[in-house]
Amino acid sequence: MPTNQAQNNFPFVAWLRDVAPYIHSFRGKTFVIGFAGELVQKGGLEALIQDVAMLHAMGMRIVLVHGSRPQVQEQLDLRKVTSRYGTGAMSGYRITDPAALECAKEASGELRLDIEAAFSQGLPNTPMAGSRISVISGNFITARPVGIVDGVDFMHTGLVRKVDSESIAHSLANNKIVLMSPLGFSPTGQAFNIAYEDVATATAMAVKADKLIFLTEYNGITDADGELIKEFSLRQLEDHISGLTLADADLKVLLQNAIRAIKSGVGRVHLLPHDRDGALLEELFTHDGISTMIAASDIEHLREANLDDVGGILQLIEPLEDEGILVARGRDVIERDITHFSVIEHDRVLFGCAALFPYSNGLGELSCLAVDPEAQESGDGERLLKRIEARAKAQGLKKIFVLTTRTEHWFLKRGFVRASVDDLPAERKELYNWERKSMVLIKNI
Ligand SMILES: CC(C)(COP(=O)(O)OP(=O)(O)OC[C@H]1O[C@@H](n2cnc3c(N)ncnc32)[C@H](O)[C@@H]1OP(=O)(O)O)[C@@H](O)C(=O)NCCC(=O)NCCS
């Protein structure tokens, strides 16, 4: 069915088709999701768990790491114990004396039960109906003390020394969701209170996660004018951090965790606001996302295609074939011709493709040029055309031609001129479809 019709008559069908490439791309991938205790405090737990349950049902492997700062504070207040924090670069770290440790244990125990309960609901007519999700928690974290910094003893405040990645991977492979608390244990059996950001980062690194997602008080990263920066490469993020002041100490710690994760091979780090309902789904299942994503290098990537791209290419061109904009090609043909294709991917999902077929007399055909409707009008079409021109030049071709029924003006604006069927190389002329009556456009390169 033509895409436009689907969008008009069946918004649901159009929506499902839009998200299908993401589901395809994320299935079997490991996501570590760390969320601040404030999310629970503000009543966001149930919605988060429903979204996580959906990701799990779609085949993603999920590790959840909860924070507990406000809950620990509540316990301290109940016991009338004053909480103490480090200063300067350590201002985000609580000084965990024995009373604070008891509070941390109590807060984590309660949170864990609440989260397990939220995963256990399966009432009909709720998003959790029939979900039957098992959650595993355990002593996955070996901790070491922060120790004495600038003369301040942090006592039972710890850092992650080691993550039992084998046990976590085993649970994930068995279709469990792994739930981790911000506590760890030393080989001598002592408990330590750890920042949940540290637990999430160390875990993502240890299990080689595809994504590390933080749901925190920060609504992404903003520039000097307060504008949200959607995408950061590692280098850009390092530059950004060097401009932060002491007042941004907590954000700095979070971003340093992001850098640590990316440097050790975690694919992407996302920073999402904890108080936006559905933030996780919006970030993962839309092209531009809603917040800040960090990657090792530029996230949009133009490259030559390989056999793994066949499914993605078919998904892009099939609706256009149905509409008669592109000539129908089967999977076999795409597979056979895959080395002729270039593709644009964004966060590992294909958003555009084009192919070049060389002919005699220094001529090459540009075909299958398509950009996903969600990503159009941001220059991807032009980038693909330039890549095809570069490939053509590298092959010693002098001109490229294109056969088009509806996109004439796009090509004319980019240096193509009208030509006739007689200008086609003989072997291509023989294949010309006189019923389709495509226009022939040609460009010197
Ligand atoms: C043609 C196509 C590849 C352009 O992709 P894109 O990423 O949006 O391209 P760019 O961002 O580089 O260019 C966008 C510009 O092209 C214009 N444009 C898009 N489709 C057009 C069309 N059919 N005719 C004329 N101009 C068109 C847009 O209005 C925009 O104009 P602007 O720069 O003045 O704002 C994309 O629209 C597409 O996939 N179309 C369906 C498939 C198709 O027609 N392929 C070519 C078959 S031979």
PDBQT file of the ligand as one rigid body, heavy atoms in Angstrom, charges set to zero:
ROOT
HETATM    1  C1  LIG A 501      14.683  12.816  -3.667  1.00  0.00    +0.000 C 
HETATM    2  C2  LIG A 501      15.146  12.479  -2.278  1.00  0.00    +0.000 C 
HETATM    3  C3  LIG A 501      16.195  11.367  -2.342  1.00  0.00    +0.000 C 
HETATM    4  C4  LIG A 501      15.772  13.736  -1.656  1.00  0.00    +0.000 C 
HETATM    5  O1  LIG A 501      16.231  13.411  -0.368  1.00  0.00    +0.000 OA
HETATM    6  P1  LIG A 501      16.479  14.532   0.771  1.00  0.00    +0.000 P 
HETATM    7  O2  LIG A 501      17.376  13.942   1.791  1.00  0.00    +0.000 OA
HETATM    8  O3  LIG A 501      15.203  15.135   1.194  1.00  0.00    +0.000 OA
HETATM    9  O4  LIG A 501      17.308  15.586  -0.099  1.00  0.00    +0.000 OA
HETATM   10  P2  LIG A 501      17.993  16.920   0.355  1.00  0.00    +0.000 P 
HETATM   11  O5  LIG A 501      17.768  17.182   1.802  1.00  0.00    +0.000 OA
HETATM   12  O6  LIG A 501      19.395  16.877  -0.140  1.00  0.00    +0.000 OA
HETATM   13  O7  LIG A 501      17.150  17.959  -0.519  1.00  0.00    +0.000 OA
HETATM   14  C5  LIG A 501      15.915  18.456  -0.103  1.00  0.00    +0.000 C 
HETATM   15  C6  LIG A 501      15.368  19.420  -1.126  1.00  0.00    +0.000 C 
HETATM   16  O8  LIG A 501      14.855  18.685  -2.249  1.00  0.00    +0.000 OA
HETATM   17  C7  LIG A 501      13.485  19.038  -2.477  1.00  0.00    +0.000 C 
HETATM   18  N1  LIG A 501      12.785  17.874  -3.018  1.00  0.00    +0.000 N 
HETATM   19  C8  LIG A 501      12.472  16.724  -2.416  1.00  0.00    +0.000 A 
HETATM   20  N2  LIG A 501      11.812  15.906  -3.255  1.00  0.00    +0.000 NA
HETATM   21  C9  LIG A 501      11.735  16.552  -4.431  1.00  0.00    +0.000 A 
HETATM   22  C10 LIG A 501      11.152  16.254  -5.693  1.00  0.00    +0.000 A 
HETATM   23  N3  LIG A 501      10.524  15.104  -5.915  1.00  0.00    +0.000 N 
HETATM   24  N4  LIG A 501      11.264  17.161  -6.681  1.00  0.00    +0.000 NA
HETATM   25  C11 LIG A 501      11.888  18.329  -6.457  1.00  0.00    +0.000 A 
HETATM   26  N5  LIG A 501      12.449  18.688  -5.304  1.00  0.00    +0.000 NA
HETATM   27  C12 LIG A 501      12.358  17.805  -4.289  1.00  0.00    +0.000 A 
HETATM   28  C13 LIG A 501      12.996  19.452  -1.123  1.00  0.00    +0.000 C 
HETATM   29  O9  LIG A 501      11.872  20.277  -1.216  1.00  0.00    +0.000 OA
HETATM   30  C14 LIG A 501      14.211  20.220  -0.584  1.00  0.00    +0.000 C 
HETATM   31  O10 LIG A 501      14.243  21.482  -1.172  1.00  0.00    +0.000 OA
HETATM   32  P3  LIG A 501      15.055  22.713  -0.532  1.00  0.00    +0.000 P 
HETATM   33  O11 LIG A 501      16.486  22.308  -0.479  1.00  0.00    +0.000 OA
HETATM   34  O12 LIG A 501      14.775  23.818  -1.467  1.00  0.00    +0.000 OA
HETATM   35  O13 LIG A 501      14.427  22.869   0.820  1.00  0.00    +0.000 OA
HETATM   36  C15 LIG A 501      13.978  12.050  -1.355  1.00  0.00    +0.000 C 
HETATM   37  O14 LIG A 501      12.971  13.041  -1.437  1.00  0.00    +0.000 OA
HETATM   38  C16 LIG A 501      13.372  10.725  -1.731  1.00  0.00    +0.000 C 
HETATM   39  O15 LIG A 501      13.788   9.686  -1.241  1.00  0.00    +0.000 OA
HETATM   40  N6  LIG A 501      12.349  10.742  -2.580  1.00  0.00    +0.000 N 
HETATM   41  C17 LIG A 501      11.657   9.551  -2.990  1.00  0.00    +0.000 C 
HETATM   42  C18 LIG A 501      12.532   8.692  -3.889  1.00  0.00    +0.000 C 
HETATM   43  C19 LIG A 501      12.954   9.386  -5.165  1.00  0.00    +0.000 C 
HETATM   44  O16 LIG A 501      12.249  10.199  -5.737  1.00  0.00    +0.000 OA
HETATM   45  N7  LIG A 501      14.175   9.018  -5.598  1.00  0.00    +0.000 N 
HETATM   46  C20 LIG A 501      14.721   9.457  -6.847  1.00  0.00    +0.000 C 
HETATM   47  C21 LIG A 501      14.227   8.483  -7.852  1.00  0.00    +0.000 C 
HETATM   48  S1  LIG A 501      15.126   8.522  -9.302  1.00  0.00    +0.000 SA
ENDROOT
TORSDOF 0
